[in-house]
Structure formats: structure tokens, C-alpha cells
Amino acid sequence: MGFSAADAVIPACAVIGIAFAAWQWFLVAKVKVSAYASTGNGGHGRPVFRQEDEEDEDNRIGGESDDEEDGVDGPAAVARCAEIQNAISVGANSFLFTQYKYLAAFTVIFAVVIFLFLGSVHRFSMASQPCQYTKGKMCKPALANAAFTTAAFLLGAVTSVVSGYLGMRIATFANARTTLEARRGIGAAFATAFRSGAVMGFLLSSLGLLVFYIAIKIFGLYYRDDWEGLYESITGYGLGGSSMALFGRVGGGIYTKAADVGADLVGKVERNIPEDDPRNPAVIADNVGDNVGDIAGMGSDLFGSYAESTCAALFVASISSFGADHDFAAVCYPLLISSAGLVVCLATTLFATDFFKVKTVDAVAPALKLQLLISTVLMTVAALVVTFAALPARFTMFDFGEEKQVRNWHLFLCVAIGLWAGLAIGFTTEYFTSNAYSPVRDVADSCRTGAATNVIFGLALGYKSVIVPVLAIAVSIYVSFTLASIYGIAIAALGMLSTVATGLAIDAYGPISDNAGGIAEMAGMSRRIRQRTDALDAAGNTTAAIGKGFAIGSAALVSLALFGAFVSRAGVTVINVLSPKVFAGMLVGGMLPYWFSAMTMKSVGSAALKMVEEVRRQFSTIPGLMEGRATPDYASCVRISTDASLREMMPPGALVLLAPLVTGTFFGVHTLAGLLAGALVSGVQVAISASNSGGAWDNAKKYIEAGASEHAKSLGPKGSEAHKAAVIGDTIGDPLKDTSGPSLNILIKLMAVESLVFAPFFAAHGGLIFK
């Protein structure tokens, strides 16, 4: 594949992905929510309906399908759905725009820090410097690298923010539509929720690919044949994306779990009212949190993983024979793999929405699992084609100062092992977090004797669930490093992320379905509708856990690839674990995930405490609230979550960003290498166990609530002592699975990519104390 072919394929696939996302959006938009929202009252307050509208709606609902219902699910329910959807959308918009104001200030300050640190490597000189890897050749000045790295950082930050915001808008657009489509049947509701997730998945992955490609082309106008400097400066793109993802994950996680814990403890345990009951003052804040945490946070997170793994692969490729020969198609092999992934995911999506439509409740979870399997199989074939089309038969890769002979099929194996390791992690996560299997049912059964045994069983499940994912990651690392050194690990990470469009679609499906169930409950829709949305939500809980496992697994490979790129750029050839500087760094790095988790867990606890007090106050002081005759003050609970998340997200973010800067500046690159290794090893274990324990507690509670088996019925019904114990376990697991656990994978990635970006400064001026 020549220069022109690669130039055509990459943007073409990105445009196809964006076009497919637009088509899925169009299909979702055909479900009308706002048609009744502005009738008769100018769009203010509760809508007023004409009698003939109600009759027409009743006739349409009753006449078109046996699955449809009338009465309680008629136009009045549609109007309530529109109101609730608007309230959730306004709350999510308000939070994100407030958060982005804080992040804008941080971005500007950190951009200045990047420019000053990297510009000072050669004392802000504009003179060309000898290339580090291509001997006898001059490269662009360090000041230019500083400027372009800063520009890449800003570009990555903006792309990450846009990714998160678009995901939130899509989710709030689709939640009520999924509820309304449930009147037609489970298949229509599933298609709406999944298509909405596909809009997010394809839009984010296509946008990331297209912006990356355009940035390389624009930067190349200045760098020309200095590919070493070009791809070094591009690493700022990954740093910008991951920085925004960290604050999005932490801030959104604190927001959603403060509301969730407050709503559950007072509503379910103390007042014995259903989940998402409109009498609960925290219910709107809880549904807003699903969008700003699970949707916007996950979108930014996986975008950051994609950007960082691509940055690591491009940098290592640029200092290998690909870069020396200026073989654009070979250097851009990571982008071509991602391009092929978009086409594969497009075909995979059609299997769920068009080829094999969901028709029963029992078919929902298998349809989602099938998406993972089909995308992995098809992507394996696509990777084989791309590998032999884009890469020469033999080439050399940079191997810590040496040159390693590699064949093109070696890189295909790296992609394949990353792909299948991701599938193994996903299915293992499902086994440990789905109530269809014995681990979660054992946790549910432990609720017979109270909350304490529930917590003990849940913690044990989380620790045990680490085994298979870590073994899969370890095998991936060994095989890919043996085949193609550190570049092989970066390609394995990209292999795991090559089907990110499908992964994001499945992950976004969960919160959308969760919101749909909440809207059905708050709108007072019939029991049959709520059963359908509950079935979608139950499958969504498992897919959300799979998405978190997928993100953590890819983060481990991405972090190791970035770690290898960092030590290469810093000129380190050997890291001696027995060196006191390295070992001390490893110990401190291993401690950081615990310090970070402590900060985020306490933040959720403090915010939840205020939320519980506010919900209790409203139930005790607002006359008629419990009887449904009064409306709660939803806004005060939204305000508590917003204020707490914005205030509490700063200290954990500062810890992650300052740790590499302080370590590299004062203790040098060897200590920093130890810090990164310790954080990687420790962070992966903590993240997997926290996410899976939380997911298991959540689904154990839902298993009891659903009462779908004789065993589940013996533990229920809602309000029983076993159910209350399960709710307590769920509230303990909430910050683990939605705040601390998912944020840890960003911690290990962000520290690694930050170290890579600042590596020239650390190599030139770092280690002040030891000097």
C-alpha cells in the first residue's frame, strides 16, 4: 500500500463511520417525543392535550400491535416522558458546561507548563539539533517541538471534551425514545437503545481517527522529513485526551454515585419505595449522573486509550526502519488498523439491528454478547488483510538501543492476541458480574444473613475475578513483546481497541436503558413497559461491567506501551529493579492507586452524606410528599451533586498529574520508571477487583428484585431483609464500580503518557536531588 492509498483509506473510513453514525441518529430521531410537549400551553409547564389527540393516540397504540398498551401509556405518559427527558438533559448540560469552565482554566495553565518545560530543554533555542535516533541528521529545534506538543495537547483536550459532550447529548436524546418504543415491544426498544449507543461509538471513534490524521498532516507541513520530531510532538494529543478523561471520569463518577447512594439508602431502605420513584428527591440527579459519568466519562476514557496507544505506536515506528525509510503506510499501520475496525464494527452493528433482530426478552443479552464475538472474528480477518497490504515483509523495530528483526505476520499476531485477550476479559467480566451465573447468585444468597456476609462474598468475588484478566494481559505482553518488542505491545493494545466503536455502543446501551427504565417509572407507565425496560437495564448492567473490564485491560497494555516509549525517549536502556532509586519508585507507584481510591471514595461518601440528609429533610418537611400529593425539590439534590463533584475532582486530578512531574524533576528518569511500573502493576489489580465487586453487588440486588427464579423469590420480595442487605451492598459497590475503579485505568495511562511527553526535559534536567 503506497503513500496515496493510505492517504485515501484513513479519512475515507473515518467519513464512512461518521455517515453511519448520522444514519443511526436519523433512525432514532424518527421516534417522536416532543410532539406533545408544546401543545396548548406554549411549551411551559405541564402540557395540555386536546381530546382528539388522546383518542388518536389510543387508537394508534391499540390498533397497530398486540404488544402495545393504552390508557396509562397514552399521550399523558408521552408528555411526562418529554418533561423528564428535558429535566435530565438540562441537568446534564448544566453540569458539563460548569465542569468545562474549570477544565478550560486547567488546560490553559497546563499548556503553558508543557511549553516552558519542553522549551527549556535547550534553553529556548531555535537552532536545529542533532537527531537522537537518526545519526548524522539534524532535527527541528526543541522550541518548535515544545510549541507543537502544546498545540497537540490542546487539540487532544478539545477532542476529548467534544467526545464526552456528544456522548451525553446522544444519551439524553435517546433515553425517552427507548421508553416509548417499549410500548411496541422489546425488539423496538432494544433497537433504539443500541442504535443510540452505536451513534456514540461510531461518532467518537471516527472523530478521533480523523482528527489524528489531520493533525499528522498539518504538523508534517512544518516537520517535513523530520518524522522523529513529528511523532514525538503528536504524543501531546494523547496527554490532552487523557487529562480531560480523568476529570470527566472522577467528576462524573462523584456526581452520579452521590445521587445514587442517597436515593437508594433513603428511598429503598428507609422509605421502602421503588427505584426511580418520582417521590424520591434524588431521582433526577441519579438519572443525570448516568449520563455525565457512565456516558461522557466512558466516552472520554476510551478516546484517551485510543489516542495514547496510537501515539505510542507511532512514536516507536518513527524511530524504527519505517521512519528511516519514510514509509508512510507502514508508520500509519496503527491508523489503518483503526480504519479497518470502523468498517468491521459497522457490519457487526447490522447483525444486532437488521440481520438478527431481538424479539424476546431472553434474546437481549445474547445479542450483545454476539456483538463482541462477531466483531472479534471479523477484525481478525481484517487485520490480516491490512497487515500484508501495508507492511513490508521484513523490517527492523527499535528495541531499547538495539534493532529487532520483525516480519509482517508478527504484527498480525500482536493485533490478534490483543483482540482475543480483550474478548477473554469481557467474557470473564460477564461471568463474575451477571446474575445468570453462580458467582453473583452466591452473593445474592449471602444476603440471607445480612449485609456483612454480602460484603464479604462481594469482596471475595472481586479479588477472584482478577485472575483470568491478568493472565490474559500477561500472555499478551509476553507474546507481543517477544515478536516485536515494545511496538508489539502498542499494536496489541490497538488490537484490543480496534473494535472500540462496538465496545462503546454496547457500553452506552447500558446507561441509556437504565435511564429508559427510570423514565418509565417516573412517568407512571404500565407494569409491562417497566418489565421491558428492566430487561434492557439488566442486560445493560452486565455490558457496563464488560465495558469497564475492556477499558481496564486495554489501559494496562496502553500504559506498558507508553512506558516503553518513555524509557526509549529518555535514553534508558536498562532498568535495574534492585537499584534503590528504581525500587523506591516502584513502592511509591504501587501506593498511588490506593491513595487515589481513598480520595475518590471519600469524596463520594461526603457528597452522599449531604444527599442523604437533604432527601431525609424533604421527606420530613414537605407535606404530602410520601403520599404523592407534593412535588419534591429535585433542583436542590442536583445542586448538591454538582457542587460536590466540581469541588472534589481537583485533588485526585492534581495527585495524578503532579506525581510524574515531581518524581522526574527531582528524582530522575530511573525513579520515575519505577513509579510507573509500580502504579501499573498495582492499579490494574485494584481497578478490576473494584469494578467487578461493585457490578456483582448491583446485579445481586437486581436478581432479588426481579424474582425470576424460585431461588430469587425465596430471597425477596422488595423490602425484605435480604433485599435491604443487597441494597446496602449495592451502595457500597457504587463508588467502587463507577468512580474509583474506572478512574484508575486513566491514572495509569495518564501518568505514562505525561512521562513520555516530558521525557526530553527529565532526560536533560531531571534528578535534581541526586545531582
C-alpha positions in Angstrom: 0.0 0.0 0.0 1.6 3.3 -1.1 1.5 6.8 0.2 -1.6 7.8 -1.7 -3.5 4.6 -0.9 -3.0 5.1 2.9 -4.0 8.8 2.5 -7.2 7.7 0.9 -8.2 4.8 3.1 -7.8 6.5 6.5 -10.0 9.6 6.0 -12.5 7.6 3.9 -13.1 5.1 6.7 -13.5 8.0 9.2 -16.0 9.7 7.0 -17.9 6.4 6.5 -18.1 6.0 10.3 -19.4 9.5 10.8 -22.0 8.9 8.0 -23.1 5.7 9.6 -23.5 7.4 13.0 -25.6 10.1 11.3 -27.8 7.4 9.7 -28.4 5.7 13.1 -29.2 9.1 14.6 -31.8 9.6 11.9 -33.4 6.3 12.7 -33.6 7.0 16.4 -35.0 10.5 15.7 -37.9 9.0 13.9 -39.3 8.2 17.3 -41.1 11.4 18.3 -41.1 12.6 21.9 -41.6 16.4 21.7 -44.8 16.2 19.5 -46.9 16.5 22.6 -44.6 18.7 24.7 -45.6 22.1 23.3 -49.4 21.5 22.7 -51.7 24.1 24.1 -49.6 26.0 26.6 -46.7 27.5 24.6 -44.3 24.9 25.9 -44.3 26.0 29.5 -45.2 23.8 32.5 -47.2 20.7 32.1 -48.6 20.2 28.6 -52.3 20.4 27.9 -53.8 17.9 25.4 -56.7 18.1 23.1 -59.2 15.2 23.4 -58.8 14.2 19.8 -55.1 13.8 20.3 -55.6 11.3 23.1 -58.2 9.4 21.1 -55.9 9.2 18.1 -53.0 8.1 20.2 -55.1 5.4 22.0 -56.3 4.2 18.6 -52.8 4.0 17.2 -51.4 2.2 20.3 -54.3 -0.2 20.4 -54.5 -1.0 16.8 -51.0 -1.5 15.4 -49.5 -4.2 17.6 -50.6 -6.7 20.2 -47.7 -5.7 22.3 -48.8 -2.0 22.6 -50.8 -0.8 25.5 -53.2 2.1 26.0 -54.6 4.1 29.0 -51.6 4.7 31.3 -49.2 4.6 28.4 -51.1 7.1 26.2 -50.4 10.7 25.4 -50.2 11.9 29.0 -47.4 9.4 29.6 -45.6 10.7 26.5 -45.9 14.2 27.8 -44.4 13.1 31.2 -41.6 11.3 29.3 -40.8 14.5 27.4 -40.8 16.5 30.7 -38.5 14.1 32.4 -36.2 13.8 29.4 -35.9 17.6 29.3 -35.1 17.8 33.1 -32.3 15.2 32.7 -30.9 16.9 29.6 -30.9 20.3 31.3 -29.2 18.9 34.4 -26.5 17.1 32.4 -25.9 20.2 30.2 -25.6 22.4 33.2 -23.1 20.2 35.0 -20.9 19.6 31.9 -20.7 23.3 31.0 -19.8 24.2 34.5 -17.2 21.5 34.6 -15.8 22.6 31.3 -15.2 26.1 32.6 -12.9 24.6 35.3 -11.2 22.4 32.8 -10.6 25.3 30.4 -8.6 27.1 33.1 -6.7 24.0 33.9 -6.0 23.3 30.2 -4.5 26.8 29.6 -2.3 26.6 32.7 -1.0 23.1 31.9 -0.4 24.0 28.3 1.9 26.8 29.5 3.7 24.3 31.8 4.3 21.9 28.8 5.7 24.7 26.6 8.0 26.0 29.4 9.3 22.6 30.4 9.9 21.3 26.9 11.2 24.7 25.6 13.8 24.8 28.3 15.4 21.5 27.2 17.8 23.5 25.0 17.2 26.9 26.7 14.5 28.0 24.2 17.0 27.8 21.3 15.7 28.0 17.8 18.7 26.2 16.4 18.3 22.8 14.8 19.6 19.9 17.0 21.2 16.6 16.1 18.6 13.8 15.8 18.6 11.4 18.8 17.9 8.2 16.8 18.9 9.0 13.2 22.7 9.7 13.4 24.3 12.3 11.3 21.0 14.1 10.6 19.6 17.4 12.0 16.1 17.6 13.5 13.9 20.6 14.3 14.7 22.8 17.3 13.4 21.9 20.8 11.4 25.1 21.0 9.4 24.1 17.9 8.8 20.7 19.4 7.5 22.4 22.6 5.1 24.6 20.6 3.7 21.7 18.5 3.4 19.4 21.5 1.5 22.1 23.3 -0.8 22.5 20.2 -1.3 18.7 20.1 -2.2 18.8 23.9 -4.8 21.5 23.3 -6.2 19.6 20.3 -6.5 16.3 22.3 -8.2 18.1 25.2 -10.8 19.7 22.9 -11.4 16.4 21.1 -11.9 14.6 24.4 -14.3 17.2 25.7 -16.3 17.1 22.4 -16.4 13.3 22.6 -17.8 13.3 26.1 -20.3 16.0 25.4 -21.6 14.4 22.2 -22.0 11.1 24.0 -24.1 12.8 26.7 -26.3 14.6 24.1 -26.9 11.3 22.3 -27.8 9.5 25.5 -30.2 12.2 26.7 -31.8 12.3 23.2 -32.4 8.6 23.2 -33.5 7.7 26.8 -37.2 8.7 26.5 -37.4 7.4 23.0 -36.3 3.9 24.2 -39.1 4.1 26.9 -41.7 5.0 24.3 -40.5 2.3 21.9 -41.0 -0.2 24.7 -44.8 0.2 24.1 -44.3 -1.5 20.7 -42.2 -4.4 22.2 -38.8 -5.4 23.5 -37.3 -5.5 20.0 -38.2 -1.9 19.1 -36.9 -0.7 22.5 -33.6 -2.7 22.1 -33.0 -1.4 18.6 -33.5 2.2 19.7 -31.1 1.9 22.7 -28.5 0.0 20.7 -28.6 2.4 17.7 -28.2 5.3 20.1 -25.1 3.6 21.6 -23.8 3.0 18.0 -24.2 6.7 17.2 -21.9 7.5 20.1 -19.4 4.6 19.3 -19.0 5.5 15.7 -19.0 9.2 16.1 -16.3 9.2 18.8 -14.0 6.6 17.1 -14.4 8.2 13.7 -13.8 11.7 15.1 -10.7 10.6 17.0 -9.2 8.9 13.9 -10.0 11.8 11.6 -8.6 14.5 13.9 -5.5 12.4 14.5 -4.9 12.0 10.7 -5.4 15.7 10.1 -3.1 16.7 12.9 -0.3 14.5 11.4 -0.8 16.1 8.0 -0.8 19.7 9.3 2.2 19.1 11.6 4.0 17.4 8.7 3.9 20.6 6.7 6.5 22.0 9.2 8.4 18.9 10.1 8.7 17.5 6.5 11.2 14.7 6.7 11.8 15.0 10.5 9.5 12.2 11.4 11.2 11.8 14.8 10.2 15.2 15.9 6.7 15.0 14.2 5.6 11.9 16.1 7.2 13.0 19.3 5.2 16.2 19.3 2.0 14.2 18.4 2.2 12.5 21.8 0.7 15.7 23.3 -2.6 14.7 21.7 -2.8 11.6 24.0 -1.9 13.7 27.0 -4.7 16.2 26.3 -7.3 13.5 25.8 -6.4 11.6 28.9 -6.2 14.7 31.1 -9.8 15.6 30.2 -10.9 12.0 30.6 -9.5 11.8 34.2 -11.5 14.8 35.3 -14.6 13.7 33.4 -14.4 10.2 35.0 -13.8 11.4 38.5 -16.2 14.4 38.4 -18.9 12.4 36.7 -18.4 9.4 39.0 -18.7 11.5 42.2 -21.8 13.2 40.8 -23.7 10.0 39.8 -22.8 7.9 42.9 -23.6 10.7 45.4 -27.1 10.8 44.0 -27.4 7.1 43.6 -26.3 6.3 47.2 -28.6 9.0 48.6 -31.6 7.9 46.5 -31.1 4.2 47.4 -30.4 4.5 51.2 -33.3 6.7 51.9 -35.7 5.7 49.2 -35.3 1.9 49.2 -34.1 1.1 52.7 -35.8 3.7 54.8 -38.9 4.6 52.9 -39.4 1.3 51.1 -40.3 2.9 47.7 -39.2 1.6 44.3 -36.1 2.7 42.4 -36.7 5.8 40.3 -39.9 6.6 42.2 -40.8 10.2 41.3 -41.4 10.9 45.1 -37.7 10.5 45.7 -36.0 14.0 45.6 -32.7 12.5 44.3 -34.1 10.6 41.3 -33.4 13.3 38.7 -29.9 13.8 39.9 -29.4 10.0 39.8 -30.5 9.9 36.1 -28.4 12.9 35.2 -25.4 11.1 36.8 -25.8 8.2 34.5 -25.2 10.5 31.5 -22.3 12.6 32.9 -20.5 9.7 34.5 -21.2 6.5 32.6 -21.6 8.1 29.2 -19.5 11.3 29.0 -16.8 9.8 31.3 -16.6 6.5 29.4 -16.5 8.3 26.0 -13.6 10.4 27.1 -11.9 7.4 28.7 -11.9 5.2 25.6 -11.0 8.1 23.4 -8.0 8.6 25.6 -7.0 5.0 25.4 -7.2 5.0 21.6 -5.2 8.3 21.3 -2.5 7.1 23.7 -2.0 3.7 22.2 -1.8 5.2 18.7 0.7 7.8 20.0 3.0 5.1 21.5 2.8 3.0 18.3 3.5 6.0 16.0 6.4 7.2 18.1 8.2 3.8 18.2 7.5 3.3 14.5 9.0 6.6 13.7 12.4 5.8 15.3 12.5 2.3 13.5 13.1 1.4 9.9 9.6 2.7 9.0 10.6 6.2 9.9 14.1 6.0 8.5 12.6 4.8 5.1 9.8 7.3 5.3 7.2 4.6 4.6 4.0 6.4 5.4 1.7 3.4 5.1 3.9 1.3 7.4 4.2 4.1 10.0 0.5 4.7 9.9 -0.3 1.0 10.3 -2.0 1.8 13.7 -4.3 4.2 11.9 -5.1 1.7 9.2 -5.9 -1.0 11.8 -8.3 1.5 13.4 -9.8 2.3 10.0 -10.5 -1.3 9.3 -12.0 -1.6 12.7 -14.6 1.0 11.8 -15.7 -1.0 8.8 -15.8 -4.2 10.8 -17.9 -2.6 13.6 -20.3 -1.2 11.0 -21.0 -4.7 9.7 -21.2 -6.0 13.2 -23.8 -3.4 14.3 -26.1 -4.5 11.5 -26.2 -8.0 12.9 -28.0 -6.7 16.0 -30.3 -4.1 14.4 -31.1 -5.6 11.0 -30.0 -9.2 10.3 -30.9 -10.9 13.6 -33.5 -8.7 15.4 -34.2 -9.2 19.1 -37.7 -10.5 19.5 -37.8 -11.7 23.1 -36.5 -10.6 26.5 -34.2 -13.7 26.7 -32.6 -12.7 23.4 -31.3 -9.3 24.6 -28.1 -10.4 26.5 -27.1 -13.0 23.8 -27.4 -10.3 21.1 -25.0 -8.1 23.0 -22.5 -10.9 23.6 -22.7 -11.9 19.9 -21.6 -8.3 19.0 -18.3 -8.9 20.9 -17.7 -12.3 19.2 -18.6 -11.2 15.7 -16.5 -8.0 15.8 -13.5 -10.0 17.1 -13.7 -12.7 14.4 -14.2 -10.2 11.6 -11.5 -7.9 12.9 -9.0 -10.8 13.0 -9.6 -11.3 9.2 -9.4 -7.6 8.5 -6.1 -7.2 10.5 -4.6 -10.0 8.3 -5.5 -8.1 5.1 -4.3 -4.7 6.4 -1.0 -6.2 7.7 0.0 -7.8 4.4 -1.2 -4.8 2.4 0.5 -2.1 4.4 3.7 -3.6 5.8 6.9 -4.8 4.0 7.7 -8.5 4.5 10.7 -7.7 6.8 11.7 -4.6 8.8 13.5 -3.6 12.0 12.0 -2.2 15.1 13.6 -0.1 17.8 14.4 -2.3 20.8 15.9 -0.2 23.6 19.0 0.8 21.7 19.1 -2.4 19.6 17.4 -3.3 16.3 15.0 -6.2 16.3 14.2 -8.1 13.0 10.4 -8.4 12.6 8.2 -9.9 9.9 4.8 -8.5 9.0 2.9 -11.6 10.2 4.4 -11.0 13.7 2.4 -7.8 13.9 -0.7 -9.5 12.8 -0.3 -11.9 15.7 0.2 -8.9 18.0 -3.2 -7.5 16.8 -4.9 -10.8 17.1 -3.7 -11.6 20.6 -4.8 -8.2 21.7 -8.2 -8.7 20.2 -8.8 -12.2 21.7 -7.4 -11.1 25.1 -10.0 -8.4 25.1 -12.7 -10.9 24.4 -11.5 -13.2 27.2 -11.5 -10.3 29.6 -15.0 -9.3 28.5 -16.5 -12.8 28.9 -14.7 -13.3 32.3 -16.2 -10.0 33.5 -19.6 -11.1 32.4 -19.2 -14.4 34.3 -18.4 -12.6 37.5 -21.0 -9.8 37.2 -24.0 -11.3 35.5 -26.8 -12.8 37.7 -27.1 -15.6 35.1 -24.1 -17.3 36.7 -23.3 -18.8 40.1 -20.9 -16.1 41.4 -23.5 -13.3 41.6 -26.2 -15.8 42.7 -23.9 -16.8 45.6 -23.5 -13.2 46.6 -27.3 -12.8 46.4 -27.8 -15.9 48.6 -25.4 -14.5 51.2 -27.9 -11.6 51.8 -30.0 -14.1 53.8 -27.8 -13.4 56.8 -27.4 -9.7 56.4 -25.2 -7.0 54.8 -22.0 -8.2 56.4 -21.9 -11.5 54.7 -23.0 -9.9 51.4 -20.0 -7.5 51.6 -17.6 -10.4 52.4 -18.8 -12.5 49.5 -18.7 -9.5 47.1 -15.1 -8.6 48.0 -14.0 -12.2 47.6 -15.7 -12.3 44.1 -13.8 -9.1 43.1 -10.4 -10.5 44.2 -11.0 -13.8 42.4 -12.2 -12.1 39.2 -8.7 -10.6 38.7 -7.1 -13.9 37.9 -8.1 -14.5 34.3 -7.8 -10.9 33.1 -4.4 -10.5 34.5 -3.2 -13.8 33.0 -4.7 -12.7 29.6 -2.8 -9.4 29.8 0.4 -11.2 30.9 0.2 -13.6 27.9 -0.5 -10.7 25.5 2.5 -8.8 26.9 4.9 -11.7 26.6 3.9 -12.8 23.1 3.7 -9.3 21.6 7.0 -8.2 23.2 8.8 -11.3 22.0 7.5 -10.8 18.5 8.0 -7.1 18.0 9.4 -5.5 21.2 7.6 -2.5 22.7 6.0 -1.8 19.3 4.3 -5.2 19.5 2.7 -4.2 22.9 1.4 -1.0 21.4 -0.1 -2.9 18.5 -1.7 -5.4 20.8 -3.3 -2.5 22.7 -4.6 -1.1 19.4 -5.9 -4.6 18.5 -7.9 -4.6 21.7 -9.2 -1.1 20.9 -9.7 -1.7 17.2 -13.4 -2.6 17.8 -13.9 0.4 20.1 -16.9 1.5 18.1 -18.8 -1.7 19.0 -17.4 -1.6 22.6 -18.7 2.0 23.1 -22.0 1.1 21.5 -22.5 -1.8 24.0 -21.3 0.3 26.9 -23.5 3.3 26.1 -26.5 1.0 25.7 -26.4 0.3 29.4 -26.9 3.8 30.8 -29.5 4.6 28.1 -31.5 1.6 29.1 -31.1 2.5 32.8 -32.4 6.0 32.0 -35.3 4.5 30.0 -36.4 2.4 33.0 -36.2 5.4 35.3 -38.3 7.5 32.9 -40.9 4.7 32.7 -41.1 4.5 36.5 -41.3 8.3 36.9 -43.9 8.7 34.1 -46.1 6.1 35.8 -46.2 3.8 32.8 -47.7 0.3 33.0 -46.1 -2.7 34.6 -45.5 -4.4 31.2 -43.5 -1.4 29.9 -41.4 -1.3 33.1 -40.7 -5.1 32.8 -39.4 -4.5 29.3 -37.2 -1.6 30.3 -36.0 -3.6 33.3 -35.0 -6.4 31.0 -33.0 -4.0 28.9 -31.4 -2.5 32.0 -30.5 -5.9 33.4 -28.5 -6.7 30.3 -27.1 -3.2 30.3 -25.6 -3.7 33.8 -23.6 -6.6 32.6 -22.5 -4.8 29.4 -21.4 -1.8 31.5 -19.2 -4.2 33.6 -17.8 -5.7 30.4 -17.1 -2.2 29.1 -15.2 -1.4 32.3 -13.2 -4.6 32.1 -12.4 -3.9 28.5 -11.2 -0.3 29.3 -9.0 -1.6 32.2 -7.4 -4.4 30.1 -6.7 -2.0 27.2 -5.3 0.5 29.7 -2.8 -2.0 31.0 -1.4 -2.6 27.5 -1.5 1.1 26.6 0.4 2.0 29.7 3.1 -0.5 29.2 3.5 0.6 25.5 3.7 4.3 26.7 6.2 3.1 29.4 8.4 1.6 26.7 8.2 4.7 24.6 9.1 6.8 27.6 12.2 4.9 28.5 13.2 4.9 24.9 12.9 8.7 24.6 14.6 9.2 27.9 17.6 7.2 26.7 17.3 4.5 29.3 18.5 1.1 28.1 18.3 -0.9 31.4 16.0 -0.6 34.4 17.6 -2.4 37.4 14.8 -3.4 39.8 17.5 -3.9 42.5 18.6 -0.3 42.2 17.3 1.6 45.3 16.1 4.5 43.2 14.0 2.2 41.0 12.7 0.0 43.8 11.7 3.1 45.9 9.8 4.4 42.9 8.0 1.1 42.5 6.9 1.1 46.1 5.5 4.6 45.9 3.9 3.9 42.5 2.2 0.8 43.9 0.8 3.0 46.7 -0.7 5.7 44.4 -3.8 3.8 43.2 -4.7 3.3 46.9 -4.2 7.0 47.7 -6.2 7.9 44.6 -9.0 5.5 45.5 -9.1 6.8 49.1 -9.6 10.3 47.8 -12.4 9.4 45.3 -14.2 7.1 47.7 -14.2 9.7 50.5 -15.4 12.3 48.0 -18.4 10.1 47.1 -19.0 9.4 50.8 -19.0 13.1 51.8 -21.3 14.0 48.9 -23.6 11.1 49.6 -23.9 12.1 53.3 -25.2 15.5 52.3 -27.5 13.9 49.7 -29.0 11.6 52.4 -29.5 14.5 54.8 -31.3 16.5 52.0 -33.5 13.6 51.0 -34.5 12.9 54.6 -35.2 16.6 55.1 -37.6 16.8 52.2 -39.5 13.6 53.2 -39.9 15.0 56.7 -40.7 18.7 55.9 -42.7 18.6 52.6 -46.3 17.7 53.5 -47.9 15.1 51.2 -44.6 14.1 49.5 -44.7 10.5 50.6 -48.3 10.2 49.6 -47.5 11.6 46.1 -49.6 14.8 46.6 -46.5 17.1 46.5 -43.5 17.5 44.2 -40.0 17.2 45.7 -37.3 19.8 45.2 -35.2 18.0 42.6 -33.0 21.0 41.9 -31.5 21.1 45.4 -30.3 17.5 45.0 -28.9 18.3 41.6 -27.0 21.2 43.1 -25.5 19.1 45.9 -24.1 16.6 43.4 -22.8 19.3 41.1 -21.1 21.3 43.8 -19.6 18.2 45.4 -18.2 16.8 42.1 -16.7 20.0 41.0 -15.0 20.6 44.3 -13.8 17.1 44.9 -12.5 16.2 41.4 -9.5 18.6 41.8 -7.3 16.8 44.5 -7.3 13.4 42.8 -6.5 15.0 39.4 -3.7 17.0 41.0 -2.2 13.8 42.5 -2.1 12.1 39.2 -0.7 15.0 37.2 1.9 16.1 39.8 3.3 12.7 40.7 5.3 12.2 37.4 6.4 15.8 37.2 7.7 15.9 40.8 9.3 12.4 40.5 11.0 13.1 37.2 12.2 16.6 38.1 13.6 15.8 41.5 14.5 12.1 41.4 15.2 11.4 37.7 14.1 9.0 35.0 15.0 5.8 36.7 12.9 6.6 39.8 10.1 7.7 37.5 10.3 4.4 35.6 9.9 2.5 38.9 7.0 4.8 39.8 5.2 4.0 36.5 5.8 0.3 36.8 4.5 0.1 40.4 1.4 2.1 39.5 0.7 -0.1 36.5 1.0 -3.4 38.4 -1.0 -2.2 41.4 -3.6 -0.1 39.5 -4.8 -2.9 37.2 -5.5 -5.3 40.1 -7.3 -2.7 42.2 -9.3 -1.5 39.2 -10.5 -4.9 38.1 -11.5 -6.1 41.6 -13.3 -2.8 42.5 -15.3 -2.7 39.3 -16.3 -6.4 39.4 -17.2 -6.3 43.1 -19.4 -3.3 42.5 -21.0 -4.9 39.5 -21.7 -8.1 41.3 -23.4 -6.3 44.2 -25.5 -4.4 41.8 -26.7 -7.4 39.9 -27.3 -9.4 43.1 -29.7 -6.7 44.2 -31.4 -6.8 40.8 -31.6 -10.6 40.9 -33.6 -10.4 44.1 -35.8 -7.6 42.8 -36.6 -9.4 39.6 -37.7 -12.7 41.3 -37.3 -14.6 38.1 -36.4 -17.9 39.7 -37.6 -19.8 42.8 -34.3 -19.1 44.4 -34.7 -15.3 43.8 -38.3 -15.4 45.0 -37.1 -17.0 48.3 -34.9 -14.0 48.9 -37.4 -11.4 48.0 -39.6 -9.5 47.5 -38.5 -5.9 47.5 -38.4 -4.6 51.1 -37.4 -7.9 52.6 -34.4 -8.1 54.9 -32.4 -9.9 52.3 -33.3 -7.2 49.7 -32.2 -4.5 52.2 -28.9 -6.2 52.7 -28.5 -6.4 48.9 -29.2 -2.6 48.6 -26.5 -1.9 51.2 -24.0 -4.0 49.3 -25.0 -2.2 46.1 -24.5 1.3 47.7 -21.0 0.2 48.9 -20.2 -1.0 45.4 -21.5 2.1 43.6 -18.3 4.2 44.2 -16.1 1.2 43.6 -17.5 0.3 40.1 -18.4 3.8 38.9 -15.9 6.2 40.4 -12.6 4.7 41.8 -12.4 1.5 39.6 -12.9 3.2 36.2 -10.8 6.2 37.1 -7.8 4.0 38.0 -7.3 2.9 34.4 -6.9 6.6 33.5 -4.5 7.1 36.3 -2.0 4.5 34.9 -2.4 5.7 31.3 -2.2 9.4 32.2 1.0 9.1 34.3 2.7 7.1 31.5 1.8 9.5 28.6 2.7 12.5 30.7 6.1 11.0 31.4 6.5 10.4 27.7 5.7 14.0 26.8 8.0 15.4 29.4 10.8 12.8 28.8 13.1 15.3 27.0 13.0 17.6 30.0 13.5 14.8 32.5 16.4 13.4 30.5 18.1 16.8 30.2 17.4 18.4 33.6 15.8 15.7 35.8 17.1 14.2 39.0 17.9 17.4 40.8 18.2 15.8 44.2 20.6 13.1 43.1 22.7 15.5 41.1 
